[in-house]
Amino acid sequence: MRNIRLFAVLGTLNCAVACGDIAGPEIAERYVLRSIDGDPLPAVFRDGDFATLSIIADTLFLAVDGTGYEVQLLESISKADGQSHAYSSVSDLEYTVTDGNISVAYECPDMASCIAPPHMVGAITITGIVFDVALGRVPLQFERLDND
């Protein structure tokens, strides 16, 4: 049953991106997360006291104006009862690039209490981005996708 739920969420997530439901500036670069601390996806991102959060799929979309968004498929497993919950997340972000380094700040919703940025810091490589600072396990190895 878990695989069916993940497949359904992934299908909805793919359509949201491909079908144009996510509006915004024209995207210049796309990056797909390939590994977390050397572990290929799906992989544990954070192992907390109450739950373990794994990333099933993750794509960064970066526009030339310094904005973008991240689309993730996540799975949270409760440590109390072992229940699994798969869900998708779309997060708006702003980024800056200086001397081959990238800094990412996620938008904080109104009335929310958020961790101060930057939320991810890394280096742009020939093949993608490696984030060595994030809100979970690092490094995060993103691969650049060819723009069609």
HUJO-V518115 format. One record per residue. N is the residue number from 1. RES is the residue in three letters. PHI is phi in degrees with one decimal (999 if undefined). OMEGA is omega in whole degrees, -180 to 180 (none if undefined). Layout:
n->(N	N)
res->(RES	RES)
phi->(PHI	PHI)
omega->(OMEGA	OMEGA)
//
This chain:
n->(1	2	3	4	5	6	7	8	9	10	11	12	13	14	15	16	17	18	19	20	21	22	23	24	25	26	27	28	29	30	31	32	33	34	35	36	37	38	39	40	41	42	43	44	45	46	47	48	49	50	51	52	53	54	55	56	57	58	59	60	61	62	63	64	65	66	67	68	69	70	71	72	73	74	75	76	77	78	79	80	81	82	83	84	85	86	87	88	89	90	91	92	93	94	95	96	97	98	99	100	101	102	103	104	105	106	107	108	109	110	111	112	113	114	115	116	117	118	119	120	121	122	123	124	125	126	127	128	129	130	131	132	133	134	135	136	137	138	139	140	141	142	143	144	145	146	147	148)
res->(MET	ARG	ASN	ILE	ARG	LEU	PHE	ALA	VAL	LEU	GLY	THR	LEU	ASN	CYS	ALA	VAL	ALA	CYS	GLY	ASP	ILE	ALA	GLY	PRO	GLU	ILE	ALA	GLU	ARG	TYR	VAL	LEU	ARG	SER	ILE	ASP	GLY	ASP	PRO	LEU	PRO	ALA	VAL	PHE	ARG	ASP	GLY	ASP	PHE	ALA	THR	LEU	SER	ILE	ILE	ALA	ASP	THR	LEU	PHE	LEU	ALA	VAL	ASP	GLY	THR	GLY	TYR	GLU	VAL	GLN	LEU	LEU	GLU	SER	ILE	SER	LYS	ALA	ASP	GLY	GLN	SER	HIS	ALA	TYR	SER	SER	VAL	SER	ASP	LEU	GLU	TYR	THR	VAL	THR	ASP	GLY	ASN	ILE	SER	VAL	ALA	TYR	GLU	CYS	PRO	ASP	MET	ALA	SER	CYS	ILE	ALA	PRO	PRO	HIS	MET	VAL	GLY	ALA	ILE	THR	ILE	THR	GLY	ILE	VAL	PHE	ASP	VAL	ALA	LEU	GLY	ARG	VAL	PRO	LEU	GLN	PHE	GLU	ARG	LEU	ASP	ASN	ASP)
phi->(999	-59.4	-64.3	-64.6	-63.0	-62.5	-63.1	-64.7	-65.4	-63.0	-62.0	-64.1	-62.2	-61.6	-67.3	-58.2	-79.2	-70.8	-83.3	83.9	-72.6	-98.8	-95.0	161.4	-67.2	-64.0	-82.7	-95.2	-136.0	-126.2	-132.8	-110.5	-71.0	-104.8	-154.9	-123.5	50.8	86.1	-89.7	-67.5	-69.9	-70.1	-147.7	-68.9	-99.4	-140.1	-117.1	-95.0	-66.7	-107.9	-156.5	-110.8	-106.7	-113.8	-100.5	-88.6	-151.7	-156.7	-132.4	-98.2	-118.6	-115.5	-96.1	-69.1	-85.2	87.6	-114.6	171.9	-156.0	-122.5	-113.8	-128.7	-113.2	-123.3	-135.7	-113.0	-118.2	-68.9	-79.8	-73.3	-129.5	75.9	-66.3	-105.7	-134.6	-99.1	-156.2	-108.2	-142.7	-122.9	-122.6	-72.4	-148.7	-124.3	-142.7	-130.8	-122.9	-137.0	50.7	80.8	-106.6	-122.1	-125.9	-117.5	-127.1	-80.6	-68.1	-100.0	-60.6	-55.0	69.0	-98.6	-103.0	-119.2	-71.2	-64.3	-74.2	-78.7	-96.0	-142.3	-136.9	-162.2	-121.4	-83.4	-111.8	-62.5	-104.1	172.3	-136.2	-118.2	-93.8	-106.1	-129.3	-158.8	-90.5	-157.2	-63.4	-135.3	-79.2	-99.5	-102.4	-102.7	-106.1	-70.9	-94.8	-67.3	-83.4	-90.5)
omega->(-179	-180	178	179	180	179	180	179	-180	178	177	180	179	180	180	179	-175	-177	175	179	179	-177	178	-180	180	-176	-180	-176	175	-179	179	178	-179	-178	176	-179	178	180	178	178	-4	-177	177	176	179	176	-176	180	-173	-177	173	-179	177	174	179	179	-176	178	174	176	-176	178	-178	-178	179	176	177	176	179	179	-177	167	-172	173	177	178	-179	177	-180	-175	178	-180	180	178	177	180	177	-179	173	-177	174	-178	170	-180	174	177	179	177	177	177	-179	178	-176	175	177	176	178	179	176	176	179	174	-173	175	-179	177	5	-179	173	177	-179	-178	175	-179	178	-175	-178	180	172	177	177	172	178	-178	179	-178	179	2	173	-177	177	177	178	175	175	175	-179	none)
//
